[in-house]
Amino acid sequence: MDKLEKFLTRAEAVLVRLEAMLPPAEPEIDWSAAVAFRWRKRQGRGYLQPVPAISSITLGDLQNIDRQKGLIEQNTLQFVRKQPANNVLLTGARGTGKSSLIKACLNAYAKDGLRLIEVDKDDLHDLGDIVDLIAQRPERFVVFCDDLSFDGQDAAYKSLKAVLEGGIEGRPDNVVFYATSNRRHLMPRDMIENERSTAINPSEAVEEKVSLSDRFGLWLGFHNADQDTFFAMIEGYATYYKLGVPVESLRKQAVEWSVTRGARSGRVAWQFIQEVAGQLGKKLE
């Protein structure tokens, strides 16, 4: 009997150590906790983490991108209403409002059941698991990947391609995929040319990766602002926040700021206003 007790004690100790090495159980998803979620990993196991506080930006806050705004808003509205809707790829210059536009759509339609799940590019191979988690939910989910791109050895595009095409089961009715990228074809041009020059069958080697963007039904292009538009952004912010800086002085400083940044965009305009407000000792509420 003593031997049996010793064996059971040792076996229990081994089980305790094994349990400590295993990934923790997936946390229960509280769908009422938020309208936005992030896909996270813990010891190799993925789970959805609620994001209780998100940007309060609205569609009305976004200026000088009326065409892009109208198209993505219409697509999102169709999706919320359970009508046909496309996956969306937003491409172009940095800081021009691509991701802000997606957040604004969420804020506009969250009350109608729209939800957003943000997935890092490195976790795209988990898209199948994410879709399985939400396929039977009543909400409408935009799965969102910011700054999407691929290098030559990256196979994650295959997981994305499978979700965009829906695989053998087809894409669930309550899921669309929105992505932003600085590249129209999601790969750098020099890498595309390298694939063509080194592959046995150049056209096939490039086509599989380059054609991934064709799986997005709606493409929206964004570009750096011209100087007049940049001034309009700056002056709009200055008026809204009552900074009280004379227009000529504000424009002169804005030109110098944009030159040092090498771009004129909404992001650069906002960073400039933060700098001016900081110098004036004013808070941007």
ChimeraX attribute file (.defattr): number of C-alpha atoms within 10 A of each C-alpha:
attribute: neighborCount
match mode: 1-to-1
recipient: residues
	/A:1	6
	/A:2	7
	/A:3	8
	/A:4	9
	/A:5	10
	/A:6	11
	/A:7	12
	/A:8	12
	/A:9	12
	/A:10	12
	/A:11	11
	/A:12	12
	/A:13	12
	/A:14	11
	/A:15	12
	/A:16	11
	/A:17	10
	/A:18	10
	/A:19	11
	/A:20	9
	/A:21	10
	/A:22	10
	/A:23	11
	/A:24	12
	/A:25	9
	/A:26	11
	/A:27	10
	/A:28	9
	/A:29	13
	/A:30	10
	/A:31	15
	/A:32	8
	/A:33	12
	/A:34	16
	/A:35	22
	/A:36	25
	/A:37	22
	/A:38	17
	/A:39	19
	/A:40	15
	/A:41	12
	/A:42	11
	/A:43	9
	/A:44	10
	/A:45	12
	/A:46	16
	/A:47	20
	/A:48	22
	/A:49	21
	/A:50	18
	/A:51	15
	/A:52	11
	/A:53	9
	/A:54	13
	/A:55	10
	/A:56	12
	/A:57	17
	/A:58	16
	/A:59	19
	/A:60	10
	/A:61	10
	/A:62	17
	/A:63	14
	/A:64	15
	/A:65	16
	/A:66	11
	/A:67	11
	/A:68	17
	/A:69	22
	/A:70	12
	/A:71	15
	/A:72	24
	/A:73	20
	/A:74	13
	/A:75	19
	/A:76	27
	/A:77	18
	/A:78	14
	/A:79	21
	/A:80	21
	/A:81	14
	/A:82	12
	/A:83	11
	/A:84	11
	/A:85	20
	/A:86	20
	/A:87	20
	/A:88	24
	/A:89	25
	/A:90	27
	/A:91	23
	/A:92	18
	/A:93	18
	/A:94	20
	/A:95	19
	/A:96	23
	/A:97	24
	/A:98	26
	/A:99	18
	/A:100	18
	/A:101	22
	/A:102	25
	/A:103	20
	/A:104	21
	/A:105	22
	/A:106	28
	/A:107	20
	/A:108	19
	/A:109	16
	/A:110	18
	/A:111	10
	/A:112	13
	/A:113	14
	/A:114	24
	/A:115	23
	/A:116	26
	/A:117	20
	/A:118	20
	/A:119	21
	/A:120	15
	/A:121	18
	/A:122	12
	/A:123	15
	/A:124	21
	/A:125	16
	/A:126	17
	/A:127	18
	/A:128	15
	/A:129	12
	/A:130	18
	/A:131	17
	/A:132	11
	/A:133	13
	/A:134	15
	/A:135	16
	/A:136	11
	/A:137	11
	/A:138	10
	/A:139	19
	/A:140	24
	/A:141	26
	/A:142	24
	/A:143	23
	/A:144	23
	/A:145	22
	/A:146	17
	/A:147	18
	/A:148	21
	/A:149	20
	/A:150	18
	/A:151	14
	/A:152	12
	/A:153	6
	/A:154	11
	/A:155	13
	/A:156	18
	/A:157	20
	/A:158	15
	/A:159	15
	/A:160	20
	/A:161	19
	/A:162	17
	/A:163	21
	/A:164	22
	/A:165	13
	/A:166	13
	/A:167	11
	/A:168	7
	/A:169	7
	/A:170	11
	/A:171	16
	/A:172	15
	/A:173	15
	/A:174	19
	/A:175	23
	/A:176	22
	/A:177	19
	/A:178	22
	/A:179	25
	/A:180	26
	/A:181	22
	/A:182	20
	/A:183	18
	/A:184	19
	/A:185	18
	/A:186	22
	/A:187	21
	/A:188	15
	/A:189	12
	/A:190	9
	/A:191	14
	/A:192	19
	/A:193	12
	/A:194	13
	/A:195	19
	/A:196	17
	/A:197	13
	/A:198	10
	/A:199	12
	/A:200	10
	/A:201	11
	/A:202	15
	/A:203	12
	/A:204	13
	/A:205	16
	/A:206	18
	/A:207	13
	/A:208	12
	/A:209	21
	/A:210	15
	/A:211	13
	/A:212	17
	/A:213	19
	/A:214	13
	/A:215	17
	/A:216	20
	/A:217	12
	/A:218	17
	/A:219	19
	/A:220	17
	/A:221	18
	/A:222	18
	/A:223	15
	/A:224	16
	/A:225	18
	/A:226	11
	/A:227	15
	/A:228	9
	/A:229	16
	/A:230	23
	/A:231	20
	/A:232	15
	/A:233	22
	/A:234	22
	/A:235	21
	/A:236	13
	/A:237	18
	/A:238	19
	/A:239	11
	/A:240	9
	/A:241	15
	/A:242	12
	/A:243	18
	/A:244	10
	/A:245	15
	/A:246	10
	/A:247	13
	/A:248	9
	/A:249	9
	/A:250	18
	/A:251	18
	/A:252	11
	/A:253	13
	/A:254	22
	/A:255	15
	/A:256	12
	/A:257	18
	/A:258	18
	/A:259	10
	/A:260	8
	/A:261	11
	/A:262	10
	/A:263	19
	/A:264	26
	/A:265	25
	/A:266	22
	/A:267	14
	/A:268	22
	/A:269	23
	/A:270	15
	/A:271	15
	/A:272	20
	/A:273	22
	/A:274	16
	/A:275	13
	/A:276	18
	/A:277	18
	/A:278	12
	/A:279	9
	/A:280	12
	/A:281	10
	/A:282	13
	/A:283	10
	/A:284	13
	/A:285	4
